Amino acid sequence: FFFRPQLTAVRRMRPPPWPSTPAQALTQHLPLLALPSAAAAVALPDLYDAFRAAAPAENLGPLLALLLAKRATLYACALSTVYVAAMRSGDASPGLGERLEAITAEAVSPATLPEGQSAEVRAVAESLDATPQAAQAAALPLVFGALLASAYASTILLGGPPSAEEQQLLLATPADEALALARSAADEIQPLSTASVCAFAVNAELQAGARALAAGAGGAGAPATAVAAPRGGEAA
């Protein structure tokens, strides 16, 4: 009860969402997201063709140019992603659960989650908000480490398709057949999983840019971010 005025003050002191104006959307937000990938799509194929066309004794220069361009693309994408994420989180909710709930709503916008799934997300968000910040800080590295380890293990165990000789050996027992089936299923599911995550992220950023452009065209309108409603009767 005694902390509710401070929480209300934090809510009111949040900076405006970013991007919130057409200028921010057109000169910062969208260019930062698109330019590194667009530049790489234009430059890397030409550099690769130059490397393949060079004689073996003269391909060191084209190879270095190709590798440096790929490295520069990775760094540019990482820097722009960190900057956009930092700017977009300026008006984020103080609670981890509320932030995850808002990100989920933004990712599927303009659609909405089914009511049952939305209730599950709300229950998880409330549980996270009730967890002490010290416990969250201690658990998050462990969770991300477990996710990275599981991704690495699945890549090793369910790696690329085996050769014809290996496939004949792998089908010797039912367990080997099950492993081969799991590999084929992973080959089908992994691209779909990656594409869905990318689609959700792209949709969230496009929605944010569209809201900023619409705010400049139509004046004051709907809120620029999909923030979860306050819980427990808290003042907005």
PyRosetta script that sets phi, psi and omega in degrees:
from pyrosetta import init, pose_from_sequence

init()
pose = pose_from_sequence("FFFRPQLTAVRRMRPPPWPSTPAQALTQHLPLLALPSAAAAVALPDLYDAFRAAAPAENLGPLLALLLAKRATLYACALSTVYVAAMRSGDASPGLGERLEAITAEAVSPATLPEGQSAEVRAVAESLDATPQAAQAAALPLVFGALLASAYASTILLGGPPSAEEQQLLLATPADEALALARSAADEIQPLSTASVCAFAVNAELQAGARALAAGAGGAGAPATAVAAPRGGEAA")
pose.set_psi(1, -43.8)
pose.set_omega(1, -176.4)
pose.set_phi(2, -70.7)
pose.set_psi(2, -19.9)
pose.set_omega(2, -177.9)
pose.set_phi(3, -92.1)
pose.set_psi(3, -6.9)
pose.set_omega(3, -176.2)
pose.set_phi(4, -66.5)
pose.set_psi(4, -38.9)
pose.set_omega(4, 175.4)
pose.set_phi(5, -60.7)
pose.set_psi(5, -39.4)
pose.set_omega(5, 178.2)
pose.set_phi(6, -64.6)
pose.set_psi(6, -40.6)
pose.set_omega(6, 178.2)
pose.set_phi(7, -63.1)
pose.set_psi(7, -40.4)
pose.set_omega(7, 177.6)
pose.set_phi(8, -64.2)
pose.set_psi(8, -39.9)
pose.set_omega(8, 178.2)
pose.set_phi(9, -64.2)
pose.set_psi(9, -38.2)
pose.set_omega(9, 177.9)
pose.set_phi(10, -63.5)
pose.set_psi(10, -41.4)
pose.set_omega(10, 179.2)
pose.set_phi(11, -61.1)
pose.set_psi(11, -40.8)
pose.set_omega(11, -176.9)
pose.set_phi(12, -75.9)
pose.set_psi(12, -23.1)
pose.set_omega(12, -178.8)
pose.set_phi(13, -88.9)
pose.set_psi(13, 1.5)
pose.set_omega(13, 179.0)
pose.set_phi(14, -61.4)
pose.set_psi(14, 140.8)
pose.set_omega(14, 176.5)
pose.set_phi(15, -69.3)
pose.set_psi(15, 164.3)
pose.set_omega(15, 178.4)
pose.set_phi(16, -65.4)
pose.set_psi(16, 154.6)
pose.set_omega(16, 179.7)
pose.set_phi(17, -63.5)
pose.set_psi(17, 153.6)
pose.set_omega(17, 178.6)
pose.set_phi(18, -125.5)
pose.set_psi(18, 129.7)
pose.set_omega(18, -2.5)
pose.set_phi(19, -79.6)
pose.set_psi(19, 146.7)
pose.set_omega(19, 179.8)
pose.set_phi(20, -120.7)
pose.set_psi(20, -5.3)
pose.set_omega(20, 179.4)
pose.set_phi(21, -132.0)
pose.set_psi(21, 156.4)
pose.set_omega(21, 176.5)
pose.set_phi(22, -57.7)
pose.set_psi(22, -35.5)
pose.set_omega(22, 179.9)
pose.set_phi(23, -62.5)
pose.set_psi(23, -43.4)
pose.set_omega(23, 178.6)
pose.set_phi(24, -65.1)
pose.set_psi(24, -38.7)
pose.set_omega(24, -179.3)
pose.set_phi(25, -67.9)
pose.set_psi(25, -41.3)
pose.set_omega(25, -172.9)
pose.set_phi(26, -85.8)
pose.set_psi(26, -25.3)
pose.set_omega(26, -176.5)
pose.set_phi(27, -107.0)
pose.set_psi(27, -15.7)
pose.set_omega(27, -177.8)
pose.set_phi(28, -126.6)
pose.set_psi(28, -60.5)
pose.set_omega(28, -169.5)
pose.set_phi(29, -63.0)
pose.set_psi(29, -63.2)
pose.set_omega(29, -175.8)
pose.set_phi(30, -66.9)
pose.set_psi(30, -42.6)
pose.set_omega(30, 177.0)
pose.set_phi(31, -61.0)
pose.set_psi(31, -40.7)
pose.set_omega(31, 179.9)
pose.set_phi(32, -62.7)
pose.set_psi(32, -33.9)
pose.set_omega(32, 179.9)
pose.set_phi(33, -77.4)
pose.set_psi(33, -34.7)
pose.set_omega(33, -171.0)
pose.set_phi(34, -97.6)
pose.set_psi(34, -33.5)
pose.set_omega(34, -169.8)
pose.set_phi(35, -63.7)
pose.set_psi(35, -45.2)
pose.set_omega(35, -180.0)
pose.set_phi(36, -57.7)
pose.set_psi(36, -46.0)
pose.set_omega(36, 179.8)
pose.set_phi(37, -67.8)
pose.set_psi(37, -39.4)
pose.set_omega(37, 179.5)
pose.set_phi(38, -64.8)
pose.set_psi(38, -42.3)
pose.set_omega(38, 178.5)
pose.set_phi(39, -64.0)
pose.set_psi(39, -40.4)
pose.set_omega(39, 178.1)
pose.set_phi(40, -65.4)
pose.set_psi(40, -39.3)
pose.set_omega(40, 179.3)
pose.set_phi(41, -63.6)
pose.set_psi(41, -29.1)
pose.set_omega(41, 179.4)
pose.set_phi(42, -84.0)
pose.set_psi(42, -42.3)
pose.set_omega(42, -170.8)
pose.set_phi(43, -85.5)
pose.set_psi(43, -41.5)
pose.set_omega(43, -171.6)
pose.set_phi(44, -64.0)
pose.set_psi(44, -41.8)
pose.set_omega(44, 177.6)
pose.set_phi(45, -60.2)
pose.set_psi(45, -40.5)
pose.set_omega(45, 178.5)
pose.set_phi(46, -65.3)
pose.set_psi(46, -42.0)
pose.set_omega(46, 178.7)
pose.set_phi(47, -65.0)
pose.set_psi(47, -37.3)
pose.set_omega(47, 178.1)
pose.set_phi(48, -67.3)
pose.set_psi(48, -41.6)
pose.set_omega(48, 177.4)
pose.set_phi(49, -63.2)
pose.set_psi(49, -39.0)
pose.set_omega(49, 178.4)
pose.set_phi(50, -65.0)
pose.set_psi(50, -37.8)
pose.set_omega(50, 178.2)
pose.set_phi(51, -65.8)
pose.set_psi(51, -43.6)
pose.set_omega(51, -179.0)
pose.set_phi(52, -69.5)
pose.set_psi(52, -31.4)
pose.set_omega(52, -178.9)
pose.set_phi(53, -79.6)
pose.set_psi(53, -18.1)
pose.set_omega(53, -177.7)
pose.set_phi(54, -73.9)
pose.set_psi(54, 148.1)
pose.set_omega(54, 176.3)
pose.set_phi(55, -66.9)
pose.set_psi(55, 153.7)
pose.set_omega(55, -178.9)
pose.set_phi(56, -55.5)
pose.set_psi(56, -33.0)
pose.set_omega(56, -178.6)
pose.set_phi(57, -80.0)
pose.set_psi(57, -10.4)
pose.set_omega(57, -175.0)
pose.set_phi(58, -124.0)
pose.set_psi(58, 15.0)
pose.set_omega(58, -174.7)
pose.set_phi(59, -94.1)
pose.set_psi(59, 3.8)
pose.set_omega(59, -179.7)
pose.set_phi(60, -65.9)
pose.set_psi(60, -43.7)
pose.set_omega(60, 179.1)
pose.set_phi(61, -62.3)
pose.set_psi(61, -51.4)
pose.set_omega(61, 176.4)
pose.set_phi(62, -60.0)
pose.set_psi(62, -34.8)
pose.set_omega(62, 178.6)
pose.set_phi(63, -65.7)
pose.set_psi(63, -45.0)
pose.set_omega(63, 178.6)
pose.set_phi(64, -62.5)
pose.set_psi(64, -40.8)
pose.set_omega(64, 178.4)
pose.set_phi(65, -62.4)
pose.set_psi(65, -40.4)
pose.set_omega(65, 179.0)
pose.set_phi(66, -65.2)
pose.set_psi(66, -46.0)
pose.set_omega(66, -178.9)
pose.set_phi(67, -65.9)
pose.set_psi(67, -40.6)
pose.set_omega(67, 178.9)
pose.set_phi(68, -66.2)
pose.set_psi(68, -38.8)
pose.set_omega(68, 178.5)
pose.set_phi(69, -65.0)
pose.set_psi(69, -40.2)
pose.set_omega(69, 177.3)
pose.set_phi(70, -64.8)
pose.set_psi(70, -42.0)
pose.set_omega(70, 178.8)
pose.set_phi(71, -64.9)
pose.set_psi(71, -42.6)
pose.set_omega(71, 178.8)
pose.set_phi(72, -62.6)
pose.set_psi(72, -36.9)
pose.set_omega(72, 178.3)
pose.set_phi(73, -64.4)
pose.set_psi(73, -43.8)
pose.set_omega(73, 179.1)
pose.set_phi(74, -61.8)
pose.set_psi(74, -44.8)
pose.set_omega(74, 180.0)
pose.set_phi(75, -65.6)
pose.set_psi(75, -41.9)
pose.set_omega(75, -179.8)
pose.set_phi(76, -64.0)
pose.set_psi(76, -41.7)
pose.set_omega(76, 178.0)
pose.set_phi(77, -64.7)
pose.set_psi(77, -40.4)
pose.set_omega(77, -179.9)
pose.set_phi(78, -65.9)
pose.set_psi(78, -45.0)
pose.set_omega(78, -179.2)
pose.set_phi(79, -64.4)
pose.set_psi(79, -44.2)
pose.set_omega(79, -179.6)
pose.set_phi(80, -66.0)
pose.set_psi(80, -36.4)
pose.set_omega(80, 178.7)
pose.set_phi(81, -65.8)
pose.set_psi(81, -44.5)
pose.set_omega(81, 179.4)
pose.set_phi(82, -63.2)
pose.set_psi(82, -41.8)
pose.set_omega(82, -179.1)
pose.set_phi(83, -65.3)
pose.set_psi(83, -46.8)
pose.set_omega(83, -179.4)
pose.set_phi(84, -64.2)
pose.set_psi(84, -41.7)
pose.set_omega(84, 179.1)
pose.set_phi(85, -62.7)
pose.set_psi(85, -40.4)
pose.set_omega(85, 179.1)
pose.set_phi(86, -65.5)
pose.set_psi(86, -43.3)
pose.set_omega(86, 179.9)
pose.set_phi(87, -68.5)
pose.set_psi(87, -38.2)
pose.set_omega(87, -178.4)
pose.set_phi(88, -72.3)
pose.set_psi(88, -22.2)
pose.set_omega(88, -178.8)
pose.set_phi(89, -92.0)
pose.set_psi(89, 6.1)
pose.set_omega(89, -178.6)
pose.set_phi(90, -62.5)
pose.set_psi(90, -32.8)
pose.set_omega(90, -179.6)
pose.set_phi(91, -105.3)
pose.set_psi(91, 21.0)
pose.set_omega(91, -176.9)
pose.set_phi(92, -67.7)
pose.set_psi(92, 154.0)
pose.set_omega(92, 177.5)
pose.set_phi(93, -67.3)
pose.set_psi(93, 151.2)
pose.set_omega(93, -179.4)
pose.set_phi(94, -68.2)
pose.set_psi(94, -26.5)
pose.set_omega(94, -177.6)
pose.set_phi(95, -88.8)
pose.set_psi(95, 139.4)
pose.set_omega(95, 178.9)
pose.set_phi(96, -62.4)
pose.set_psi(96, -41.2)
pose.set_omega(96, 179.6)
pose.set_phi(97, -62.8)
pose.set_psi(97, -43.6)
pose.set_omega(97, 178.4)
pose.set_phi(98, -62.4)
pose.set_psi(98, -38.0)
pose.set_omega(98, 179.0)
pose.set_phi(99, -64.8)
pose.set_psi(99, -44.5)
pose.set_omega(99, 178.6)
pose.set_phi(100, -64.1)
pose.set_psi(100, -37.8)
pose.set_omega(100, 178.6)
pose.set_phi(101, -64.7)
pose.set_psi(101, -41.6)
pose.set_omega(101, 179.3)
pose.set_phi(102, -67.8)
pose.set_psi(102, -39.5)
pose.set_omega(102, 179.0)
pose.set_phi(103, -64.5)
pose.set_psi(103, -40.3)
pose.set_omega(103, 178.4)
pose.set_phi(104, -62.8)
pose.set_psi(104, -43.5)
pose.set_omega(104, 178.8)
pose.set_phi(105, -64.0)
pose.set_psi(105, -37.5)
pose.set_omega(105, -179.9)
pose.set_phi(106, -70.2)
pose.set_psi(106, -35.9)
pose.set_omega(106, -175.9)
pose.set_phi(107, -66.3)
pose.set_psi(107, -34.5)
pose.set_omega(107, -177.3)
pose.set_phi(108, -97.3)
pose.set_psi(108, -4.7)
pose.set_omega(108, -179.5)
pose.set_phi(109, -61.1)
pose.set_psi(109, 144.1)
pose.set_omega(109, 6.8)
pose.set_phi(110, -83.3)
pose.set_psi(110, 1.0)
pose.set_omega(110, 175.0)
pose.set_phi(111, -76.8)
pose.set_psi(111, 172.7)
pose.set_omega(111, 177.6)
pose.set_phi(112, -131.5)
pose.set_psi(112, 154.9)
pose.set_omega(112, 177.5)
pose.set_phi(113, -70.6)
pose.set_psi(113, 150.4)
pose.set_omega(113, 172.3)
pose.set_phi(114, -57.5)
pose.set_psi(114, 153.7)
pose.set_omega(114, -173.0)
pose.set_phi(115, -59.8)
pose.set_psi(115, -40.5)
pose.set_omega(115, 179.6)
pose.set_phi(116, -65.2)
pose.set_psi(116, -43.1)
pose.set_omega(116, 179.3)
pose.set_phi(117, -68.6)
pose.set_psi(117, -36.4)
pose.set_omega(117, 177.2)
pose.set_phi(118, -63.5)
pose.set_psi(118, -37.7)
pose.set_omega(118, 177.3)
pose.set_phi(119, -65.6)
pose.set_psi(119, -36.6)
pose.set_omega(119, 177.5)
pose.set_phi(120, -65.6)
pose.set_psi(120, -42.2)
pose.set_omega(120, 178.4)
pose.set_phi(121, -62.9)
pose.set_psi(121, -42.1)
pose.set_omega(121, 178.9)
pose.set_phi(122, -63.3)
pose.set_psi(122, -39.5)
pose.set_omega(122, 179.1)
pose.set_phi(123, -65.0)
pose.set_psi(123, -42.6)
pose.set_omega(123, 177.6)
pose.set_phi(124, -64.2)
pose.set_psi(124, -40.8)
pose.set_omega(124, 180.0)
pose.set_phi(125, -63.3)
pose.set_psi(125, -43.3)
pose.set_omega(125, 178.8)
pose.set_phi(126, -63.7)
pose.set_psi(126, -38.0)
pose.set_omega(126, 178.5)
pose.set_phi(127, -65.4)
pose.set_psi(127, -40.5)
pose.set_omega(127, 178.5)
pose.set_phi(128, -66.8)
pose.set_psi(128, -41.2)
pose.set_omega(128, 179.8)
pose.set_phi(129, -65.3)
pose.set_psi(129, -28.3)
pose.set_omega(129, 179.0)
pose.set_phi(130, -80.5)
pose.set_psi(130, -11.6)
pose.set_omega(130, 179.9)
pose.set_phi(131, -79.7)
pose.set_psi(131, 134.2)
pose.set_omega(131, 178.8)
pose.set_phi(132, -58.4)
pose.set_psi(132, 148.6)
pose.set_omega(132, -178.1)
pose.set_phi(133, -62.9)
pose.set_psi(133, -33.6)
pose.set_omega(133, 178.3)
pose.set_phi(134, -63.1)
pose.set_psi(134, -40.5)
pose.set_omega(134, 178.2)
pose.set_phi(135, -67.8)
pose.set_psi(135, -37.8)
pose.set_omega(135, 176.8)
pose.set_phi(136, -63.0)
pose.set_psi(136, -44.9)
pose.set_omega(136, -179.6)
pose.set_phi(137, -63.5)
pose.set_psi(137, -33.3)
pose.set_omega(137, 179.0)
pose.set_phi(138, -77.7)
pose.set_psi(138, -32.7)
pose.set_omega(138, -174.1)
pose.set_phi(139, -84.2)
pose.set_psi(139, -32.8)
pose.set_omega(139, -174.9)
pose.set_phi(140, -58.8)
pose.set_psi(140, -46.6)
pose.set_omega(140, 177.1)
pose.set_phi(141, -59.8)
pose.set_psi(141, -36.3)
pose.set_omega(141, 178.8)
pose.set_phi(142, -66.5)
pose.set_psi(142, -40.1)
pose.set_omega(142, 179.8)
pose.set_phi(143, -65.4)
pose.set_psi(143, -47.0)
pose.set_omega(143, -179.8)
pose.set_phi(144, -65.7)
pose.set_psi(144, -37.5)
pose.set_omega(144, 177.0)
pose.set_phi(145, -63.2)
pose.set_psi(145, -41.3)
pose.set_omega(145, 178.2)
pose.set_phi(146, -64.9)
pose.set_psi(146, -39.4)
pose.set_omega(146, 178.1)
pose.set_phi(147, -64.5)
pose.set_psi(147, -43.3)
pose.set_omega(147, 178.3)
pose.set_phi(148, -64.5)
pose.set_psi(148, -41.8)
pose.set_omega(148, 179.3)
pose.set_phi(149, -63.7)
pose.set_psi(149, -41.1)
pose.set_omega(149, 179.3)
pose.set_phi(150, -66.6)
pose.set_psi(150, -38.1)
pose.set_omega(150, 177.8)
pose.set_phi(151, -65.1)
pose.set_psi(151, -41.8)
pose.set_omega(151, 178.9)
pose.set_phi(152, -65.3)
pose.set_psi(152, -42.8)
pose.set_omega(152, -179.9)
pose.set_phi(153, -63.9)
pose.set_psi(153, -41.0)
pose.set_omega(153, 178.8)
pose.set_phi(154, -66.3)
pose.set_psi(154, -34.0)
pose.set_omega(154, 177.7)
pose.set_phi(155, -66.4)
pose.set_psi(155, -39.6)
pose.set_omega(155, 179.9)
pose.set_phi(156, -71.4)
pose.set_psi(156, -46.9)
pose.set_omega(156, -176.3)
pose.set_phi(157, -73.8)
pose.set_psi(157, -36.4)
pose.set_omega(157, -177.1)
pose.set_phi(158, -113.7)
pose.set_psi(158, 42.5)
pose.set_omega(158, -177.1)
pose.set_phi(159, -65.3)
pose.set_psi(159, -160.6)
pose.set_omega(159, -175.6)
pose.set_phi(160, -59.1)
pose.set_psi(160, 166.1)
pose.set_omega(160, -177.8)
pose.set_phi(161, -65.0)
pose.set_psi(161, 139.7)
pose.set_omega(161, -179.9)
pose.set_phi(162, -72.4)
pose.set_psi(162, 162.4)
pose.set_omega(162, 176.5)
pose.set_phi(163, -71.3)
pose.set_psi(163, 173.7)
pose.set_omega(163, -178.1)
pose.set_phi(164, -63.7)
pose.set_psi(164, -40.1)
pose.set_omega(164, 179.0)
pose.set_phi(165, -65.8)
pose.set_psi(165, -43.7)
pose.set_omega(165, 179.0)
pose.set_phi(166, -64.6)
pose.set_psi(166, -35.7)
pose.set_omega(166, -179.1)
pose.set_phi(167, -66.4)
pose.set_psi(167, -37.3)
pose.set_omega(167, 177.0)
pose.set_phi(168, -64.1)
pose.set_psi(168, -37.8)
pose.set_omega(168, 178.6)
pose.set_phi(169, -71.7)
pose.set_psi(169, -35.7)
pose.set_omega(169, -176.4)
pose.set_phi(170, -69.9)
pose.set_psi(170, -23.9)
pose.set_omega(170, -176.8)
pose.set_phi(171, -89.7)
pose.set_psi(171, 21.2)
pose.set_omega(171, -176.8)
pose.set_phi(172, -75.9)
pose.set_psi(172, -31.6)
pose.set_omega(172, -176.9)
pose.set_phi(173, -128.9)
pose.set_psi(173, 161.8)
pose.set_omega(173, 175.8)
pose.set_phi(174, -58.6)
pose.set_psi(174, -35.1)
pose.set_omega(174, 178.5)
pose.set_phi(175, -64.3)
pose.set_psi(175, -39.3)
pose.set_omega(175, 177.8)
pose.set_phi(176, -67.1)
pose.set_psi(176, -37.3)
pose.set_omega(176, 176.5)
pose.set_phi(177, -63.8)
pose.set_psi(177, -40.5)
pose.set_omega(177, 178.4)
pose.set_phi(178, -64.5)
pose.set_psi(178, -39.3)
pose.set_omega(178, 177.9)
pose.set_phi(179, -64.6)
pose.set_psi(179, -40.9)
pose.set_omega(179, 178.2)
pose.set_phi(180, -64.5)
pose.set_psi(180, -38.4)
pose.set_omega(180, 177.3)
pose.set_phi(181, -65.4)
pose.set_psi(181, -40.6)
pose.set_omega(181, 178.0)
pose.set_phi(182, -64.5)
pose.set_psi(182, -37.9)
pose.set_omega(182, 177.2)
pose.set_phi(183, -63.0)
pose.set_psi(183, -44.2)
pose.set_omega(183, 179.8)
pose.set_phi(184, -65.9)
pose.set_psi(184, -37.1)
pose.set_omega(184, 177.4)
pose.set_phi(185, -66.4)
pose.set_psi(185, -40.2)
pose.set_omega(185, 178.5)
pose.set_phi(186, -64.4)
pose.set_psi(186, -38.0)
pose.set_omega(186, 178.0)
pose.set_phi(187, -62.1)
pose.set_psi(187, -30.4)
pose.set_omega(187, 179.3)
pose.set_phi(188, -83.8)
pose.set_psi(188, -36.6)
pose.set_omega(188, -173.2)
pose.set_phi(189, -83.0)
pose.set_psi(189, -37.6)
pose.set_omega(189, -173.6)
pose.set_phi(190, -59.8)
pose.set_psi(190, -46.2)
pose.set_omega(190, 177.1)
pose.set_phi(191, -61.1)
pose.set_psi(191, -37.7)
pose.set_omega(191, 178.7)
pose.set_phi(192, -65.0)
pose.set_psi(192, -41.3)
pose.set_omega(192, 178.4)
pose.set_phi(193, -63.3)
pose.set_psi(193, -45.4)
pose.set_omega(193, 179.3)
pose.set_phi(194, -62.9)
pose.set_psi(194, -43.7)
pose.set_omega(194, -179.2)
pose.set_phi(195, -64.3)
pose.set_psi(195, -36.9)
pose.set_omega(195, -179.6)
pose.set_phi(196, -68.0)
pose.set_psi(196, -41.2)
pose.set_omega(196, 178.4)
pose.set_phi(197, -63.0)
pose.set_psi(197, -44.8)
pose.set_omega(197, 177.9)
pose.set_phi(198, -62.1)
pose.set_psi(198, -39.8)
pose.set_omega(198, -179.7)
pose.set_phi(199, -64.9)
pose.set_psi(199, -41.7)
pose.set_omega(199, 178.2)
pose.set_phi(200, -62.8)
pose.set_psi(200, -43.0)
pose.set_omega(200, -179.5)
pose.set_phi(201, -65.9)
pose.set_psi(201, -44.2)
pose.set_omega(201, 179.2)
pose.set_phi(202, -63.4)
pose.set_psi(202, -40.6)
pose.set_omega(202, 179.7)
pose.set_phi(203, -62.3)
pose.set_psi(203, -42.4)
pose.set_omega(203, -179.4)
pose.set_phi(204, -61.8)
pose.set_psi(204, -42.4)
pose.set_omega(204, -178.8)
pose.set_phi(205, -72.2)
pose.set_psi(205, -38.0)
pose.set_omega(205, 176.8)
pose.set_phi(206, -64.3)
pose.set_psi(206, -38.8)
pose.set_omega(206, 177.8)
pose.set_phi(207, -64.1)
pose.set_psi(207, -40.3)
pose.set_omega(207, 179.5)
pose.set_phi(208, -65.1)
pose.set_psi(208, -43.7)
pose.set_omega(208, 177.2)
pose.set_phi(209, -64.0)
pose.set_psi(209, -40.2)
pose.set_omega(209, 179.5)
pose.set_phi(210, -65.5)
pose.set_psi(210, -38.1)
pose.set_omega(210, 178.3)
pose.set_phi(211, -65.1)
pose.set_psi(211, -39.3)
pose.set_omega(211, 178.6)
pose.set_phi(212, -65.3)
pose.set_psi(212, -41.4)
pose.set_omega(212, 178.4)
pose.set_phi(213, -66.9)
pose.set_psi(213, -39.7)
pose.set_omega(213, 179.3)
pose.set_phi(214, -68.5)
pose.set_psi(214, -33.4)
pose.set_omega(214, 178.4)
pose.set_phi(215, -65.2)
pose.set_psi(215, -37.0)
pose.set_omega(215, 177.6)
pose.set_phi(216, -73.3)
pose.set_psi(216, -31.4)
pose.set_omega(216, -178.3)
pose.set_phi(217, -80.3)
pose.set_psi(217, -35.8)
pose.set_omega(217, -174.4)
pose.set_phi(218, -113.9)
pose.set_psi(218, 8.8)
pose.set_omega(218, -179.4)
pose.set_phi(219, 75.1)
pose.set_psi(219, -150.7)
pose.set_omega(219, -177.9)
pose.set_phi(220, -66.2)
pose.set_psi(220, 131.1)
pose.set_omega(220, -179.2)
pose.set_phi(221, -142.8)
pose.set_psi(221, -141.8)
pose.set_omega(221, -179.1)
pose.set_phi(222, -69.0)
pose.set_psi(222, 158.3)
pose.set_omega(222, 178.0)
pose.set_phi(223, -57.9)
pose.set_psi(223, 148.1)
pose.set_omega(223, -173.5)
pose.set_phi(224, -80.6)
pose.set_psi(224, -10.9)
pose.set_omega(224, 178.5)
pose.set_phi(225, -132.5)
pose.set_psi(225, 149.9)
pose.set_omega(225, 178.3)
pose.set_phi(226, -90.4)
pose.set_psi(226, 84.7)
pose.set_omega(226, -177.5)
pose.set_phi(227, -95.9)
pose.set_psi(227, 136.8)
pose.set_omega(227, -180.0)
pose.set_phi(228, -62.4)
pose.set_psi(228, 147.5)
pose.set_omega(228, 179.8)
pose.set_phi(229, -66.8)
pose.set_psi(229, 144.4)
pose.set_omega(229, 177.8)
pose.set_phi(230, -58.6)
pose.set_psi(230, 145.8)
pose.set_omega(230, -177.7)
pose.set_phi(231, -104.9)
pose.set_psi(231, 157.2)
pose.set_omega(231, 171.5)
pose.set_phi(232, 67.3)
pose.set_psi(232, 25.6)
pose.set_omega(232, 176.4)
pose.set_phi(233, 76.6)
pose.set_psi(233, 18.1)
pose.set_omega(233, 179.6)
pose.set_phi(234, -70.3)
pose.set_psi(234, 146.7)
pose.set_omega(234, 177.3)
pose.set_phi(235, -71.8)
pose.set_psi(235, 145.3)
pose.set_omega(235, 179.8)
pose.set_phi(236, -76.8)
pose.dump_pdb("model.pdb")
